[in-house]
Amino acid sequence: MDTPVAEQHLTELAAELDQETFRTQMIEVASGRLELIITNRTAARLSERVKVVADDFVWSWGQVIAPITEHALAARRVSMVLAVVES
């Protein structure tokens, strides 16, 4: 995907996430692809990279999170995966 388009969608995903719960950082990896690092502020071990592949947000392991047109859905799914679970 075109880098400016990927950047736009990753920025919009970052904006959908609760900023009090998550810290986000956009990075450019060696291939030139942009990735969004999302880290839980209270549990830094809960961190993941999200990228744009074709028309989807994708986890670092390649599983689709949601279409790039569904920022809110992607944010909900990311929030669920990176949530602190109280016991």
C-alpha positions in Angstrom: 0.0 0.0 0.0 1.1 3.6 -0.7 3.0 4.9 2.4 1.0 8.1 2.8 -2.3 6.1 2.7 -1.0 3.6 5.2 0.2 6.4 7.4 -3.2 8.0 7.3 -5.0 4.8 8.3 -2.5 4.0 11.0 -2.8 7.5 12.4 -6.6 7.2 12.4 -6.4 3.9 14.2 -4.1 5.5 16.8 -6.6 8.3 17.3 -9.4 5.7 17.9 -7.5 4.1 20.8 -7.9 5.3 24.4 -4.8 7.5 24.8 -4.9 7.0 28.6 -4.6 3.3 28.2 -2.4 3.0 25.2 0.8 4.6 23.9 1.3 4.6 20.2 4.4 5.2 18.0 4.6 5.0 14.2 7.9 3.6 12.9 9.3 2.8 9.5 10.9 -0.7 9.3 13.8 -1.6 7.1 11.5 -2.5 4.1 10.1 1.0 4.2 6.7 -0.2 5.5 5.1 1.8 8.3 4.0 0.0 11.5 2.2 1.3 14.5 3.5 0.1 17.9 0.7 0.0 20.4 1.7 -0.5 24.1 -0.5 -0.8 27.2 0.6 2.0 29.5 0.0 0.0 32.7 1.6 -3.2 31.4 4.3 -2.5 28.9 4.7 -6.2 28.1 1.3 -5.9 26.4 2.6 -4.4 23.2 2.1 -5.2 19.5 2.8 -3.9 16.0 0.1 -3.3 13.5 0.6 -2.7 9.8 -1.5 -2.1 6.7 -1.5 -4.9 4.1 -3.6 -4.3 1.0 -6.9 -3.1 2.5 -6.5 -4.5 6.0 -5.0 -3.7 9.4 -2.8 -6.8 10.2 -1.1 -8.1 13.3 2.6 -8.6 13.2 2.0 -12.4 12.8 -0.1 -11.8 9.7 -3.7 -12.2 11.0 -6.1 -9.6 9.7 -7.6 -7.4 12.5 -10.1 -5.5 10.4 -10.5 -3.7 7.0 -8.7 -0.3 6.9 -12.1 1.4 6.5 -13.2 0.1 10.0 -10.9 2.1 12.4 -13.3 1.7 15.4 -13.6 -2.0 14.9 -9.8 -2.4 14.6 -9.4 -0.3 17.8 -11.8 -2.4 19.7 -10.1 -5.6 18.7 -6.6 -4.2 19.5 -7.9 -3.0 22.9 -9.3 -6.4 23.7 -6.0 -8.2 22.9 -3.8 -5.7 24.8 -6.1 -5.3 27.8 -5.0 -5.9 31.3 -7.1 -8.7 32.8 -7.8 -8.3 36.5 -8.1 -11.5 38.5 
